[in-house]
Amino acid sequence: MSNKTPLLGENVIFTGIPRSSEATNLVERLGGNAVIAPMIATKEIVSADDLDQLQRCNLYDWLIFTSQSSVKAFHSKMMKYQVDVSFFTAKIAVVGSETANAIEKVGLSVHFTPTIFSADIFVQEFPEIASLTDRCLFVKGNLAKDTITAGLNNEVDEWTIYETVELEENKEYVKKLLKSEESCSIIF
């Protein structure tokens, strides 16, 4: 007979930004205690020229998003300045199905997603559907790598729209749990 609660008494610490409850529910079904303690969070960067930057989006042929966080911050600015999705004329390229889903939830359409959800593959496949003269705006976070910008032969401008910040309070909480006598596992 197999043990149906192999995680009984185990604190399973999730240090990433929660995207769904599937993994935490599984931990609890297996007898464990799911501890949500993200080490980082994303925070929209608010600037006095946000409305101008939104309006400049139409100077580009493509808007490129590589994360749900960039879509969330972009949508927040749209809502703040009451800019409707019908305003945007640029095509949209994304890396990944979750980013595509986030774009579609906003009400925009995705025109390009690479066959493999990787920025390296994106820069290989994007030239097949975009002209070299197409101007691109990469809507990104402060920690985004330069793979898109450096890897495309197109003119690519960047708009850093959110930043990743450390959550000190969760660091301390995880340290306390790890120093306790309780059994812990960490998922990064």
Accessible surface in RSA format (square Angstrom, percent):
REM  Atomic radii and reference values for relative SASA: ProtOr
REM  Chains: A
REM  Algorithm: Lee & Richards
REM  Probe-radius: 1.40
REM  Slices: 20
REM RES _ NUM      All-atoms   Total-Side   Main-Chain    Non-polar    All polar
REM                ABS   REL    ABS   REL    ABS   REL    ABS   REL    ABS   REL
RES MET A   1   239.06 123.8 147.15  97.4  91.91 218.8 124.66 106.0 114.41 151.6
RES SER A   2    87.05  73.6  69.67  93.0  17.38  40.0  52.50 111.8  34.55  48.4
RES ASN A   3   102.55  70.7  75.45  72.9  27.10  65.3  38.22  92.0  64.33  62.2
RES LYS A   4   162.69  79.4 148.56  91.1  14.14  33.7  97.69  87.9  65.00  69.2
RES THR A   5    51.76  36.8  50.79  51.5   0.96   2.3  36.86  49.5  14.90  22.5
RES PRO A   6    79.37  57.8  49.69  45.3  29.67 107.9  51.80  42.8  27.57 171.3
RES LEU A   7    47.98  26.7  47.28  33.8   0.70   1.8  47.98  33.7   0.00   0.0
RES LEU A   8   138.59  77.2 113.62  81.3  24.97  62.8 113.62  79.8  24.97  67.2
RES GLY A   9    60.18  74.2   0.00   N/A  60.18  74.2  43.76 120.1  16.42  36.8
RES GLU A  10    27.14  15.6  26.75  20.2   0.40   0.9   7.38  14.3  19.77  16.1
RES ASN A  11     6.69   4.6   6.69   6.5   0.00   0.0   0.05   0.1   6.64   6.4
RES VAL A  12     6.12   4.0   6.12   5.5   0.00   0.0   6.12   5.3   0.00   0.0
RES ILE A  13     0.00   0.0   0.00   0.0   0.00   0.0   0.00   0.0   0.00   0.0
RES PHE A  14    26.54  13.3  26.54  16.4   0.00   0.0  26.54  16.1   0.00   0.0
RES THR A  15     8.99   6.4   5.80   5.9   3.18   7.6   2.36   3.2   6.62  10.0
RES GLY A  16    36.12  44.5   0.00   N/A  36.12  44.5  31.24  85.7   4.88  10.9
RES ILE A  17    52.78  30.0  38.17  28.4  14.61  35.2  38.17  27.5  14.61  39.6
RES PRO A  18    80.08  58.4  52.26  47.6  27.81 101.1  62.28  51.4  17.80 110.6
RES ARG A  19   147.07  61.8 106.65  54.4  40.42  96.2  54.63  74.7  92.44  56.0
RES SER A  20    81.24  68.6  52.64  70.3  28.59  65.9  49.02 104.4  32.21  45.1
RES SER A  21    65.80  55.6  58.59  78.2   7.21  16.6  34.31  73.1  31.49  44.1
RES GLU A  22   136.02  78.1 128.48  97.2   7.54  17.9  49.80  96.3  86.22  70.4
RES ALA A  23    50.49  46.4  44.86  69.2   5.63  12.8  49.02  69.0   1.47   3.9
RES THR A  24    19.99  14.2  19.99  20.3   0.00   0.0  12.47  16.8   7.52  11.4
RES ASN A  25    65.60  45.2  63.53  61.4   2.06   5.0  11.31  27.2  54.29  52.5
RES LEU A  26    83.87  46.7  83.87  60.0   0.00   0.0  83.87  58.9   0.00   0.0
RES VAL A  27    11.47   7.5  11.44  10.4   0.03   0.1  11.47  10.0   0.00   0.0
RES GLU A  28    98.87  56.8  82.23  62.2  16.64  39.6  27.13  52.5  71.74  58.6
RES ARG A  29   162.85  68.4 137.10  69.9  25.75  61.3  76.45 104.5  86.40  52.4
RES LEU A  30    55.52  30.9  55.52  39.7   0.00   0.0  55.52  39.0   0.00   0.0
RES GLY A  31    21.88  27.0   0.00   N/A  21.88  27.0  10.98  30.1  10.90  24.4
RES GLY A  32     9.27  11.4   0.00   N/A   9.27  11.4   0.67   1.8   8.59  19.2
RES ASN A  33    81.68  56.3  77.57  75.0   4.11   9.9  26.26  63.2  55.42  53.6
RES ALA A  34    17.71  16.3   1.62   2.5  16.10  36.6   1.62   2.3  16.10  42.6
RES VAL A  35    10.57   7.0   7.46   6.8   3.11   7.5  10.57   9.2   0.00   0.0
RES ILE A  36    82.70  47.1  58.01  43.2  24.69  59.5  58.01  41.8  24.69  67.0
RES ALA A  37     0.15   0.1   0.15   0.2   0.00   0.0   0.15   0.2   0.00   0.0
RES PRO A  38    19.28  14.0  19.28  17.6   0.00   0.0  19.28  15.9   0.00   0.0
RES MET A  39    40.05  20.7  39.90  26.4   0.15   0.4  27.04  23.0  13.01  17.2
RES ILE A  40    69.80  39.7  69.33  51.6   0.48   1.2  69.33  49.9   0.48   1.3
RES ALA A  41    28.84  26.5  27.73  42.8   1.11   2.5  28.84  40.6   0.00   0.0
RES THR A  42    48.15  34.2  22.51  22.8  25.65  61.1   7.29   9.8  40.87  61.8
RES LYS A  43   121.10  59.1 116.16  71.3   4.94  11.8  69.31  62.4  51.79  55.2
RES GLU A  44    46.06  26.4  31.60  23.9  14.46  34.4  16.03  31.0  30.03  24.5
RES ILE A  45    56.64  32.2  51.72  38.5   4.92  11.8  55.72  40.1   0.92   2.5
RES VAL A  46    96.30  63.4  67.74  61.3  28.56  68.8  67.74  58.9  28.56  77.5
RES SER A  47    44.65  37.7  35.38  47.2   9.28  21.4  25.63  54.6  19.02  26.6
RES ALA A  48   113.87 104.7  68.99 106.5  44.88 102.1  81.46 114.7  32.41  85.9
RES ASP A  49    63.58  44.5  61.91  61.6   1.68   4.0  26.68  62.8  36.90  36.8
RES ASP A  50     1.67   1.2   1.67   1.7   0.00   0.0   0.00   0.0   1.67   1.7
RES LEU A  51    63.45  35.3  63.45  45.4   0.00   0.0  63.45  44.6   0.00   0.0
RES ASP A  52    72.63  50.9  70.66  70.3   1.98   4.7   9.60  22.6  63.04  62.9
RES GLN A  53    21.94  12.3  21.94  16.0   0.00   0.0   0.82   1.7  21.12  16.0
RES LEU A  54     0.00   0.0   0.00   0.0   0.00   0.0   0.00   0.0   0.00   0.0
RES GLN A  55    90.86  50.8  81.20  59.3   9.65  23.0  21.34  45.4  69.52  52.7
RES ARG A  56    89.38  37.5  87.85  44.8   1.53   3.7  44.60  61.0  44.78  27.1
RES CYS A  57     0.08   0.1   0.08   0.1   0.00   0.0   0.08   0.2   0.00   0.0
RES ASN A  58    47.23  32.6  26.80  25.9  20.43  49.2  17.21  41.4  30.01  29.0
RES LEU A  59   111.20  61.9  93.52  66.9  17.68  44.4  98.88  69.4  12.31  33.1
RES TYR A  60    23.08  10.8  16.22   9.2   6.86  17.9   1.79   1.3  21.30  26.3
RES ASP A  61    63.15  44.2  55.54  55.3   7.61  18.0  11.12  26.2  52.03  51.9
RES TRP A  62     4.50   1.8   4.50   2.2   0.00   0.0   3.61   1.9   0.90   1.5
RES LEU A  63     0.07   0.0   0.07   0.1   0.00   0.0   0.07   0.1   0.00   0.0
RES ILE A  64     0.00   0.0   0.00   0.0   0.00   0.0   0.00   0.0   0.00   0.0
RES PHE A  65     0.00   0.0   0.00   0.0   0.00   0.0   0.00   0.0   0.00   0.0
RES THR A  66    41.61  29.6  23.82  24.1  17.79  42.4  11.85  15.9  29.76  45.0
RES SER A  67    28.28  23.9  24.80  33.1   3.48   8.0  26.90  57.3   1.37   1.9
RES GLN A  68    50.99  28.5  46.93  34.3   4.06   9.7   9.09  19.3  41.90  31.8
RES SER A  69    11.57   9.8   7.37   9.8   4.20   9.7   3.11   6.6   8.46  11.9
RES SER A  70     0.32   0.3   0.32   0.4   0.00   0.0   0.32   0.7   0.00   0.0
RES VAL A  71     2.53   1.7   2.43   2.2   0.10   0.2   2.43   2.1   0.10   0.3
RES LYS A  72   152.25  74.3 144.50  88.7   7.75  18.5  96.58  86.9  55.67  59.3
RES ALA A  73     5.64   5.2   2.32   3.6   3.32   7.5   5.31   7.5   0.32   0.9
RES PHE A  74     1.19   0.6   1.19   0.7   0.00   0.0   1.19   0.7   0.00   0.0
RES HIS A  75    59.64  32.6  59.64  41.5   0.00   0.0  29.66  30.6  29.98  34.9
RES SER A  76    44.67  37.7  36.23  48.4   8.43  19.4  21.45  45.7  23.22  32.5
RES LYS A  77     0.58   0.3   0.58   0.4   0.00   0.0   0.58   0.5   0.00   0.0
RES MET A  78     5.68   2.9   5.06   3.4   0.61   1.5   5.11   4.3   0.57   0.8
RES MET A  79   126.12  65.3 112.02  74.1  14.10  33.6  96.03  81.6  30.09  39.9
RES LYS A  80   120.36  58.7  86.91  53.3  33.45  79.6  77.16  69.5  43.20  46.0
RES TYR A  81    63.87  29.8  43.17  24.6  20.70  53.9  35.85  26.9  28.02  34.5
RES GLN A  82   167.07  93.4 134.12  98.0  32.95  78.5  45.30  96.4 121.77  92.4
RES VAL A  83    20.96  13.8  11.72  10.6   9.24  22.3  15.68  13.6   5.28  14.3
RES ASP A  84    89.77  62.9  79.41  79.0  10.36  24.5  38.00  89.4  51.77  51.6
RES VAL A  85    43.11  28.4  38.04  34.4   5.07  12.2  38.06  33.1   5.06  13.7
RES SER A  86    94.16  79.6  60.50  80.7  33.65  77.5  51.50 109.7  42.66  59.8
RES PHE A  87    76.46  38.3  63.55  39.4  12.91  33.6  72.72  44.1   3.74  10.7
RES PHE A  88    20.54  10.3   1.51   0.9  19.03  49.5   1.51   0.9  19.03  54.5
RES THR A  89   103.93  73.9  71.18  72.2  32.75  78.0  69.58  93.5  34.35  51.9
RES ALA A  90    10.39   9.6   0.24   0.4  10.15  23.1   2.00   2.8   8.38  22.2
RES LYS A  91   100.07  48.8  99.84  61.3   0.22   0.5  51.19  46.1  48.88  52.1
RES ILE A  92     2.56   1.5   2.56   1.9   0.00   0.0   2.56   1.8   0.00   0.0
RES ALA A  93     0.00   0.0   0.00   0.0   0.00   0.0   0.00   0.0   0.00   0.0
RES VAL A  94     0.00   0.0   0.00   0.0   0.00   0.0   0.00   0.0   0.00   0.0
RES VAL A  95    17.00  11.2  12.18  11.0   4.82  11.6  12.18  10.6   4.82  13.1
RES GLY A  96     8.79  10.8   0.00   N/A   8.79  10.8   8.79  24.1   0.00   0.0
RES SER A  97    50.88  43.0  48.00  64.1   2.87   6.6  30.93  65.9  19.94  27.9
RES GLU A  98   100.65  57.8  98.25  74.3   2.40   5.7  39.70  76.8  60.95  49.8
RES THR A  99     6.12   4.4   5.92   6.0   0.20   0.5   0.00   0.0   6.12   9.3
RES ALA A 100    13.77  12.7  13.77  21.2   0.00   0.0  13.77  19.4   0.00   0.0
RES ASN A 101    65.50  45.2  63.79  61.6   1.71   4.1  10.79  26.0  54.71  52.9
RES ALA A 102    20.08  18.5  13.73  21.2   6.35  14.4  18.16  25.6   1.92   5.1
RES ILE A 103     0.40   0.2   0.40   0.3   0.00   0.0   0.40   0.3   0.00   0.0
RES GLU A 104    97.14  55.8  81.05  61.3  16.09  38.3  29.65  57.3  67.49  55.1
RES LYS A 105   180.59  88.1 142.72  87.6  37.87  90.2  95.23  85.7  85.36  90.9
RES VAL A 106    23.94  15.8   8.71   7.9  15.24  36.7  10.38   9.0  13.57  36.8
RES GLY A 107    46.76  57.7   0.00   N/A  46.76  57.7  26.03  71.4  20.73  46.4
RES LEU A 108    16.94   9.4  10.83   7.7   6.11  15.4  12.88   9.0   4.06  10.9
RES SER A 109    70.65  59.7  63.66  85.0   6.99  16.1  26.48  56.4  44.18  61.9
RES VAL A 110    36.51  24.0   9.66   8.7  26.86  64.7   9.66   8.4  26.86  72.8
RES HIS A 111    95.22  52.0  61.85  43.0  33.37  85.4  46.97  48.4  48.26  56.1
RES PHE A 112    21.96  11.0  16.69  10.3   5.26  13.7  21.75  13.2   0.20   0.6
RES THR A 113    47.60  33.9  27.04  27.4  20.56  49.0  21.30  28.6  26.30  39.8
RES PRO A 114     2.61   1.9   0.00   0.0   2.61   9.5   0.00   0.0   2.61  16.2
RES THR A 115   112.99  80.4  79.47  80.6  33.52  79.9  80.52 108.2  32.47  49.1
RES ILE A 116   109.18  62.1 105.68  78.7   3.50   8.4 109.18  78.6   0.00   0.0
RES PHE A 117   112.18  56.1  83.27  51.6  28.90  75.2  83.27  50.5  28.90  82.7
RES SER A 118    32.90  27.8  26.87  35.9   6.03  13.9  24.07  51.2   8.84  12.4
RES ALA A 119    30.22  27.8  24.68  38.1   5.54  12.6  24.68  34.8   5.54  14.7
RES ASP A 120    88.41  61.9  86.75  86.3   1.66   3.9  21.03  49.5  67.39  67.2
RES ILE A 121    37.28  21.2  37.28  27.8   0.00   0.0  37.28  26.8   0.00   0.0
RES PHE A 122     0.00   0.0   0.00   0.0   0.00   0.0   0.00   0.0   0.00   0.0
RES VAL A 123    23.95  15.8  17.60  15.9   6.36  15.3  17.60  15.3   6.36  17.2
RES GLN A 124   120.52  67.4  99.27  72.5  21.25  50.6  40.51  86.2  80.01  60.7
RES GLU A 125    33.18  19.1  32.65  24.7   0.53   1.3  14.53  28.1  18.66  15.2
RES PHE A 126     0.00   0.0   0.00   0.0   0.00   0.0   0.00   0.0   0.00   0.0
RES PRO A 127    65.71  47.9  47.18  43.0  18.52  67.3  48.79  40.3  16.91 105.1
RES GLU A 128   140.10  80.4 101.26  76.6  38.84  92.5  44.70  86.5  95.40  77.9
RES ILE A 129    84.78  48.2  55.22  41.1  29.56  71.2  63.72  45.9  21.07  57.2
RES ALA A 130    11.94  11.0   0.11   0.2  11.82  26.9   1.76   2.5  10.18  27.0
RES SER A 131    58.05  49.1  43.56  58.1  14.49  33.4  39.94  85.0  18.11  25.4
RES LEU A 132   121.68  67.8 105.96  75.8  15.72  39.5 106.50  74.8  15.19  40.9
RES THR A 133   117.65  83.7  94.87  96.2  22.78  54.3  83.96 112.8  33.69  50.9
RES ASP A 134    27.27  19.1  26.70  26.6   0.58   1.4   0.29   0.7  26.98  26.9
RES ARG A 135    73.70  30.9  73.70  37.6   0.00   0.0  35.51  48.5  38.20  23.2
RES CYS A 136     0.00   0.0   0.00   0.0   0.00   0.0   0.00   0.0   0.00   0.0
RES LEU A 137     1.36   0.8   1.36   1.0   0.00   0.0   1.36   1.0   0.00   0.0
RES PHE A 138     3.03   1.5   3.03   1.9   0.00   0.0   3.03   1.8   0.00   0.0
RES VAL A 139     0.00   0.0   0.00   0.0   0.00   0.0   0.00   0.0   0.00   0.0
RES LYS A 140    20.06   9.8  18.64  11.4   1.41   3.4   3.19   2.9  16.86  18.0
RES GLY A 141     3.02   3.7   0.00   N/A   3.02   3.7   1.49   4.1   1.53   3.4
RES ASN A 142    64.55  44.5  40.93  39.6  23.62  56.9  17.93  43.1  46.62  45.1
RES LEU A 143   125.21  69.7 100.03  71.6  25.18  63.3 104.90  73.7  20.30  54.6
RES ALA A 144    38.96  35.8  10.49  16.2  28.46  64.7  21.66  30.5  17.30  45.8
RES LYS A 145   168.92  82.4 152.40  93.5  16.52  39.3 102.50  92.3  66.42  70.8
RES ASP A 146    94.70  66.3  89.50  89.1   5.21  12.3  29.81  70.2  64.89  64.7
RES THR A 147    33.25  23.6  26.68  27.0   6.56  15.6  16.17  21.7  17.08  25.8
RES ILE A 148     2.55   1.4   2.55   1.9   0.00   0.0   2.55   1.8   0.00   0.0
RES THR A 149    42.34  30.1  32.97  33.4   9.37  22.3  32.97  44.3   9.37  14.2
RES ALA A 150    75.43  69.4  38.24  59.0  37.19  84.6  48.40  68.2  27.03  71.6
RES GLY A 151    38.40  47.4   0.00   N/A  38.40  47.4  18.98  52.1  19.42  43.5
RES LEU A 152    10.42   5.8   0.00   0.0  10.42  26.2   0.68   0.5   9.74  26.2
RES ASN A 153   131.72  90.8 100.29  96.9  31.43  75.7  18.13  43.6 113.59 109.8
RES ASN A 154    12.82   8.8   2.83   2.7   9.99  24.1   0.44   1.0  12.39  12.0
RES GLU A 155    91.59  52.6  76.92  58.2  14.67  34.9  44.76  86.6  46.83  38.2
RES VAL A 156    19.66  12.9   0.85   0.8  18.81  45.3   0.85   0.7  18.81  51.0
RES ASP A 157    48.54  34.0  44.54  44.3   4.00   9.5  15.86  37.3  32.68  32.6
RES GLU A 158    81.27  46.7  50.07  37.9  31.20  74.3  14.92  28.9  66.36  54.2
RES TRP A 159    22.38   9.0  19.91   9.6   2.47   5.8  14.04   7.5   8.34  13.5
RES THR A 160    49.39  35.1  36.39  36.9  13.00  31.0  22.04  29.6  27.36  41.4
RES ILE A 161     0.21   0.1   0.00   0.0   0.21   0.5   0.21   0.1   0.00   0.0
RES TYR A 162    25.53  11.9  25.53  14.5   0.00   0.0   3.05   2.3  22.48  27.7
RES GLU A 163    53.78  30.9  53.78  40.7   0.00   0.0   1.25   2.4  52.53  42.9
RES THR A 164    30.60  21.8  15.13  15.3  15.47  36.9   5.99   8.1  24.60  37.2
RES VAL A 165    49.30  32.4  44.71  40.5   4.59  11.1  49.30  42.8   0.00   0.0
RES GLU A 166   104.37  59.9  84.10  63.6  20.27  48.3  29.35  56.8  75.02  61.3
RES LEU A 167    36.91  20.6  36.36  26.0   0.55   1.4  36.91  25.9   0.00   0.0
RES GLU A 168    95.24  54.7  93.94  71.1   1.30   3.1  58.39 112.9  36.85  30.1
RES GLU A 169   115.33  66.2 102.55  77.6  12.78  30.4  63.84 123.5  51.49  42.0
RES ASN A 170    27.68  19.1  27.68  26.7   0.00   0.0   0.00   0.0  27.68  26.8
RES LYS A 171    62.69  30.6  60.09  36.9   2.59   6.2  35.37  31.8  27.32  29.1
RES GLU A 172    96.41  55.4  92.77  70.2   3.64   8.7  47.13  91.2  49.28  40.2
RES TYR A 173   100.83  47.1  96.56  54.9   4.27  11.1  69.67  52.4  31.17  38.4
RES VAL A 174    12.07   7.9  12.07  10.9   0.00   0.0  12.07  10.5   0.00   0.0
RES LYS A 175   104.17  50.8 102.54  62.9   1.63   3.9  60.46  54.4  43.71  46.6
RES LYS A 176   151.60  74.0 144.68  88.8   6.92  16.5  92.96  83.7  58.64  62.5
RES LEU A 177    18.36  10.2  17.42  12.5   0.94   2.4  18.36  12.9   0.00   0.0
RES LEU A 178    87.66  48.8  61.86  44.3  25.80  64.9  62.84  44.1  24.81  66.8
RES LYS A 179   168.24  82.1 136.49  83.7  31.75  75.6  92.65  83.4  75.60  80.5
RES SER A 180    42.98  36.3  21.83  29.1  21.15  48.7  32.45  69.1  10.53  14.8
RES GLU A 181   179.41 103.0 144.95 109.7  34.45  82.0  70.02 135.4 109.38  89.3
RES GLU A 182   100.99  58.0  83.68  63.3  17.31  41.2  37.28  72.1  63.71  52.0
RES SER A 183    61.40  51.9  47.84  63.8  13.56  31.2  39.21  83.5  22.19  31.1
RES CYS A 184    34.66  26.2   3.96   4.4  30.69  72.1   3.77   9.6  30.88  33.3
RES SER A 185    47.89  40.5  41.08  54.8   6.80  15.7  26.35  56.1  21.53  30.2
RES ILE A 186    55.57  31.6  27.85  20.7  27.72  66.8  27.85  20.1  27.72  75.2
RES ILE A 187    80.56  45.8  77.14  57.5   3.42   8.2  79.88  57.5   0.67   1.8
RES PHE A 188   187.79  93.9 132.99  82.4  54.79 142.6 150.86  91.5  36.92 105.7
END  Absolute sums over single chains surface
CHAIN  1 A    10834.9       8608.5       2226.4       6039.1       4795.8
END  Absolute sums over all chains
TOTAL         10834.9       8608.5       2226.4       6039.1       4795.8
